[in-house]
Amino acid sequence: MKRPAARSAWCREHGLYPAELDGWKQDAVAGLGELRAASAAEAREDRRRGKELERELHRKDKALAETAALLVLSKKIAAVFHKDEDA
């Protein structure tokens, strides 16, 4: 609403004062500024946490692969020694 007369008419229709609209606008703009600063900090924290989780996942993947290899080897060793016992 660019025209003050149209704005005033709209306010009268809805039972508001133009000063209330101005206050709401200032609150909204101020809140957006804080939100941007907070979201930038949150974005940095999210990226840091994501990298940390990726490192942890990589470490756990390596440990799981090592455990699986050890399990396969232990089964092969058990099968070899079990065959020798049968003979």
Residue pairs with C-beta under 8 A, 6 or more apart in sequence:
1 7
1 10
4 18
7 18
7 21
8 18
11 17
11 18
11 20
11 21
